[in-house]
Amino acid sequence: MKKIFRKIHLWLSVPFGLIITLVCFSGAMLVFENEVNEWFRRDLYYVETVKESPLPMDKLLEKVATTLPDSVSVTGVSISSDPGRAYQVSLSKPRRASLYVDQYTGEVKGKSERSGFFMFMFRMHRWLLDSMNPGNEGIFWGKMIVGVSTLLFVFVLISGIVIWWPRTRKALKNSLKITATKGWKRFWYDLHVAGGMYALIFLLAMALTGLTWSFPWYRTAFYKVFGVEVQQRAAQGHEQKSDAQKRDTKLAAHREKKREGNEVRKGERGGRPENNHSDMYSVTSPFVYWQEIYDKLGRQNPEYKQISISSGTASVSFNRFGNQRASDRYSFNTDNGEFTETSLYQHQDKSGKIRGWIYSVHVGNWGGMFTRILTFIAALLGAALPLTGYYLWIKRLIKVRK
C-alpha cells in the first residue's frame, strides 16, 4: 500500500514541485504585506498631526471631490478607530481605487496601490505572472496551472501522510525531530518529513480554500458542503452592482448640478471667477448625513475597528478572532439620515460569512498575529518541501546508478 502512495507522491511532485514552490513562497511574502507597506510608507497611512477634531465629513469629501476628474466621484469612506490613521476614501473608478486623506487638513496624501514587489508576488501567486486574454476569451493558462498544481498538492500532502505514518510511538517521536548534526542529507530529509508534518494542517487549509478561486465547480461543491448555493452569491452580487450603479449615478448628478450652478453664478457676475467658498455647498451634498451616521455608529459601537460609509449603507467591523471580514451592516435614508435596516453579523446569511471565512483561513489572519506567523512559516516550509524532495530524489538516483 505504501509503495503505491510513494509512487503517487513522487510522480505528482516531480513535474509540479517548482510551481508549488513558487506559489507557496509568493503566498508567504503576501502574509505581512500591509505591515511592510505601513512601515515603509507611514506618511501615506498616517497623519502628521492629530488634532482635536477632524473636518466635517461632508466638507472633507467635497474638498477631495474637487481634486478629482469629472468622470471620477467619491463613493465611500473608511474610518479607523485610531485617530492617527488617515481616512481611506473610495473612488468610483478604476475598480477598487481609493485615496488616503488627512482628515484634519483635507490634504490628499496619495493613492492606495500595491508596490511593484507585492504586485509581482500577487500575480505570481495567483497566475504565475500570466495575464488573461483581452475580452476574457480562451483559457487563462496561468490561473489554470496554479489551480491544477494546488489540487495535486493536496494529493501530495495526503500521500505524504500515508508514507510517513509510523508504526510505533517511538518511531513517531523520532520522525518529528529535525537533526542538524548528522550531515546535510539527514538534515534535508528531516526538514522534508518533519517539516511537512508540522506545516500539514496549515498547508491543507491554504490549498483547500485557495482552490475556490481557481475552479467554479470546486467552489460550488465547497459551498454546498456548508449548505450554501452559489446562485445566492450571484444574485447578491447583481444586487450590489445595481446599488453601486445607483450610487454612482446620484453622485455624478450632484457634481453636474454643482458645476451648472457655479457656471450660472459665474455668468451672473459677469464672468468673474467663482471665489465664494460657500457656493460650493449650495447644492445639497450627497455626503450631508455621513458625519451624523458615523457619530451614531461610533457611539453605538465604542470598540469598533473600522466604520465604512457609502451612499445609503454603512458597516462596522471589530477587532475579533475568526472571520476578519465580519461586519455589522446598516442601511440609511440618504434624504434624512435615518437608519432603515440593521443586519448584525450573527444574523447574516451563510453566503457572506463563508466568503469571509475562506479568505481569513487562506491568509491566516483568523487568529490574529499568532496564526499569521504560523501561516507565514508553513508557507515557507511548503515552498521548501519540493526543493528538499528534489534533493533526496536526485541523491537516490545517483546512489542507484552507482
Secondary structure, 3 states (H helix, E strand, C coil): CHHHHHHHHHHHHHHHHHHHHHHHHHHHHHCCHHHHHHHHCHHHHECCCCCCCCCCHHHHHHHHHCCCCCCCCEEEEEEECCCCECEEEEECCCCCCEEEECCCCCCEEEECCCCHHHHHHHHHHHHCCCCCCHHHCCCCHHHHHHHHHHHHHHHHHHHHHHHHCCCCHHHHHHHCCCCCCCCHHHHHHHHHHHHHHHHHHHHHHHHHHHHHHCCHHHHHHHHHHCCCCHHHHHHHHHHHHHHHHHHHHHHHHHHHHHHHHHHHHHHHCCCCCCCCHHHHHCCCCCCCCHHHHHHHHHHHCCCEEEEEEECCEEEEEECCCCCCCCCEEEEECCCCCCEEEEECHHHCCHHHHHHHHHHHHHHCHHHCHHHHHHHHHHHHHHHHHHHHHHHHHHHHHHHHHC
